[in-house]
């Protein structure tokens, strides 16, 4: 099968012209849209949470707890996951994932989903929003199938699980299922954690070996498989509401192996290299999240603390680390963090820490720690959008496709 040829755009077409560099590979529009959305959605949720949205606007916008949970996972995170997998899929298979018009159509569907979740009637919002993940997963499956890339089939399967969880969420909010809306959100977060754990297992030691001179990360495939298996088993046990005597030991064992592998990957030798330490530290939040979930199973802390450790610490931290690294590498730039990247990485870690502390009850009556977390989050993603927009919307500096 011949590769799709991408020609240089004629003239100075606007970004919505499908010949624009923005549409040359999946990471470009999805990273930019996800960052902008993340920077806006959390302040909007804080405004609703603290009662700052009043009058007719409060009745117009469907901003609530369920909206916040859904949009962070099935809105922001899903866009980054799809953008990353489209880019990685092209590298893995040598076949083009959606570009140009097809990519623009998928991005438009994702944007319509965000607008619908905010403004549309529930049934219309459910249909528009749910369609994105299945339609985004199909072309990824096709290129893997055509290339025989069986090793990564499971990633398409995980996208399918996310789509199923999203369908359950909408069925709950429409009154068709008598479950708490947190259940499918938590399931989707755990699916993303498994995805990022598997990908991180492949790339973090490699990036460390290549980017930190003198390091020799120890990789043991058998130990990696056991670690990923424990994470999957713990996640399944949580979703199935397994008793504490079963879930907690599984979660603690999974956390211990994550930390052991990070130690063997020589995480402490990356402290002077922001593009590396952000990935190691964010991966460590997986262990923190599962420890907190074990404590939650014993009713010692709230489950919110564990899931925010996973969602803000590991998920958003790795998203920030991979968005910067992918953008720099796939636009032909040097893999080197400047002042802006260091600020982004520190802010997202501070946001995670503050959000977990707030969930643990270490906050003031006015919720100052929670507001600090939200502010750090918004500034981090806003800074990414501002600094990286020119990179994402211009041709590669080395003249290569993508």
N, C-alpha and C positions, 0 to 999 in steps of 0.2 A: 504494500500500500504506500503510495507516495505521500510525502508530507505536504501539508497545506502550506502554500507559499504566501508569505506576508510581504506586501510591497510597502515602500515608503509612502506615507500619505501625501497626496498632492496638495500644495498650498498650505495655508494655516487654518486647517479645519478646526471647528469647535470641538470640545470634548465629547459631545454627543454624536459627532460624526464618527461612524464606525471605523474610519481609517486612522483615527487619532491614536497615538501611542498608548493611551490609557487602556485600549481594548486589545492589547497584544498578548496578554497572558493574565490568568485569573487573579493573581495576587494584586495586580495594580488597582482595579476599581473596588474590589471587595475589601482590601485593607483600608483604603481611603474612606469608603463609606462606613465601614465598621468603626473606625477611629472617630469620625465626626459624630456618628450616632452615639457612641459611648460617652463622648464629651458632653453631649446635650441631654441624653436620657436620664443620667443619674441626677444632675441638678434639677431636672423637671420632677423626678420622683421625690427629691428632698423638698421641693416647693410644695408638692401635694402633701407630703408626710407632715410637714410643720404647719399646714394650713395657710400657706401664703397664696394659694390660688383660690380666688373667691368669685362669687357672682356667676354670670353666664358662662364664663370660661371653665369654671369647675364642672358645670353640667355638660359642657361640650366635649371635654377631653376624658377619655376612659383611662385615666391614670389612677391606679390603685396598687395594692400589694401584689395581686396576681399579675397585673400588667408588668410591674417592675421585674418580678422573677422571670416571667416568660421572655421579655425582651432582652434581658442580659444573656440568656442562654440561647434561645431560638432566634434572636435577632442578631446581636453583636457577635457572640461566639460562633454561631453557625456560619456567618459570613466569612469570618477569618478561617475557619476550618475548611470551607469550600474553596476559598482562594488559595490556601496552602496546598490542598490536595490537587487542585487543578495544575498548580505549578510543579509540584512533585511528580504528579502523574505524567506530565510531559517529559520530565527528566527520566523517570523510570522506564517509560515505554518507547520514547522516541516518536510518539504520535501526539498530534495536537488535541488537547482538551479544548473546550469552547473558547473561541476568540472572536473578535470583531462583532458582527451582528448578533450571533448566538449568545456571546458573553454579555453584550449590552442588554439583551432581552431578559436574561436571568437576573442581572443587576436590577433592572426595572421591576421585575416581579418581586424581588426582595424589598425594594423601596416601597412598592405598593402594599406589601405586607406590613411594613412599619406604619404607614399612613392608616391602613385599615384597622390595625390593632389600636390605634389612637383615636380614630374618629368614626369608623364604620359600624353598622349594626353587627351584633355578635356572630350571626350565621355567616354573613358576607366576610367578616374579618377572619373567621375560622377557615373558610374555603381558600381565600386568597393567601393567607399565611401558610397553611399546611402544604400547599402545592410546591413551595420552593424546594424543600429538601428532596422529595422524590425526583423532581425534574432536574435538580442539580446532580443527583447521584447517578442518573442514567448514563450520561455521556462519559462519566468517569469509569463506570462499569464497562462500557463499550470499548474504550481504549485498552483497558486491562485485559479484557477477553480477547480482543484482536491480537494483542501482543503476547498472550499467554503468560501474563504477569500474575500468576496465581498467588505469589507470596503476599500480595497486597489486597487480595479479595476481601479479607476481613475488614478492611477500612470502609469499603462500600457497605458491608453488612452493619457496621457500627452507625453509618449514616442512616441506614434503614431503621435501626433501633431508635435513633433520635427522632425520625419521622413518626414512628409508632408512639413514642412518648408524647410528641406534640399533638398527635391525634387524640390521645387519652386526655391530655390537658384541655383541649377544646370540648371534648365530650363532657368533661366535668363542669366547665364553665357554662355550658349550654343546658346543664341540668340533666344530662342523659346518663351520667354515672354518679353514684353517691360515694365519692372519694374526696379526700382533701386535695386541692390543687397543688399543694407542695409535693405530693407523691411523684407525679411524672417529671416535675422539675428536678427533684433530687435524683431520679433515675437518669435523666439526661446529663446532669452534671457528672455522675459516676461513669457514664458512657464516655464522655469527653476525657475524664481522668484516665480511663483505660487507654483511650486513643493516644493521649499525650504521653502516657507512660511507655507505651510500645514504641512510639516514634522517638522519644527521648532516649530510650535504651539503645537505639541504633545510632543516634547522631551526637549525643552529648560527649561520650568518650572520644569519638572521632574528631569533633570540633576541638576538644581539649588537647588531644595529641597534636593536631595540626596548628593550633593557635597559641599554645603555651609551651615554649621551647623547654626541653628537658623533662617534660612530663611523660609518664608511661602508664596511662590508665589501664587497670586490670579488668578485663572483660571476661566473664565466665558465662557462656551461653546457658548452661544448665541452671546456674543460679538465677540468671535473668528470667528464664522460663518459670521457675518456681515463684519468683517475686511477682511476675505478671499474673500467674495463676492465683496467688493469694489475694492480689488486688481485685481480680475478677470475682473470686469466691466471696470475698468480703462485701463487694458491691451487691452481688446477687442476694446474699444473706440480709443485707439492709433493706433492699427493695421488697424482699419476701417477709419482712417484719420478723426475722428469726429472733429467738430469745437471746437475752444478753449473754448467757453462758456459752452460746455458740458464736454469736457475732463478735463480741469483744476480743476473745483470743485470736480469732482470724485477723481482725483489724490491727491489733498490736503486732502480730507476726508480720503482716504486710508492711507496716510502718518500719519495723526493725530492719527488714531486708532492703527497703528503699534507702535507709540511712547507711547501711553497710555497703551497698553498691556505690553510693555517692562517695564514701570514704575511699573505696578502691579506685574510683575514678579521679581521685586526687583533687577534690573540690577546693580544698584550702589553698592549693597552689594557683588558683585562678583569680585571687582577690584583687590583683592589679589589672585585670583584663575585664572590663565591664561586659563585653559581649559574651563572655564565658560565665562570669560569676552570676549574672542575672539568670542564666539557665540552671545552674546548679542550685542556687538559692530557691528559685521557683519550684524546682523539682523536689526540694526538701519540704516544701509546704504540703506536698502529698502526704508525707509521713505525719506532719503536724495535724492535717485534717483527719486522718484515720485514727490517730490517738484521741483527738477530741470527740470523734464519733463513738469510740469505745467508751469514753467517759459519759457521753450522752446516753448510751445504752444502759449504763449503770445509774442513770438519772443524777449525775453529778454536775453536768453542765448542759446547756441547751444544744440541740442539734444544729441550731443556726450558726453557732461558733465553728463547728466542724465543716459545714457546707460553705461558709464564707472563707474559711482557710483554703478550701479546695477551689472555690470559684474565683476569689480575688487573688489569693496568694499563688496557687499553682497555675490555674487556668489563665488569668489575666497576666500574671508575671511571665509565663511562657509565651503567651500571645505577644506581649510587648517585645520580648527577646527575639522571637522568630520573625515578627513583622519587620524589625529593624534589620536583622541579619539577611532575611530573604530579599528585602528591597535593595540593600546595598549590593549583595552578590549578584542579583538578577537584573540590575541596571548597570552593571559593569564598574561599580565603584569599589574602593578598597574596604575590606572588612575591618574597619577601625571606628571605634566609638569616640565621638567628640563630646563637647560639654553638654549639648542638648540631649544626647543619648544617656549620659550619666545622670542627668536630672530626671529624665523619664523613668529610668530604672529605679532610682532611689524613691521617687514619688509613688510608684506603683507598689513598692514594698512597704512604704509607710502607710499607704492606703489599706493594704491587707492587714497589717499589724493593728491599726486603729479599728478597723471593722471587726476583727476578732475580739479585741479588748472590749469594744462596746457590746458585742453579743455575750461576752462573759460577765457583763454587768459593771465593768470598770469605766463608767461614764458619769458625767454630771447630769443633774436633773434636766438641764437644757439640751442635752445630747451634743455637747461640744466635740467629743471624740468622734462621734458619728459624722458630724459636719466636716471635721478635718479629713476624715477618710474620703468623703465624697469630693471635697475640694482637690485633694491630691490626685484622685482618680481622674477628675475632669481635666485638670491641668496636664496630667501625663498624656492622655489621649489627644487632647487639643494640641499639645506641643508636637506630638507625632504628626498629626494632620498638617500642621503649619510647616514643619521642617521638611517633611517627606513628600508633600504634594508635588513640588517641582520634579522630584525624582520619579514619582509614579506616573506622571503625565508627560514625560519626555522620553525620547528614544534612548536605548542603551548607549553608553559612552564608548563602548568597544565595537559598536556596529553589528553585534550578533542579534539574531532574532529573539523575540520574547520581551 
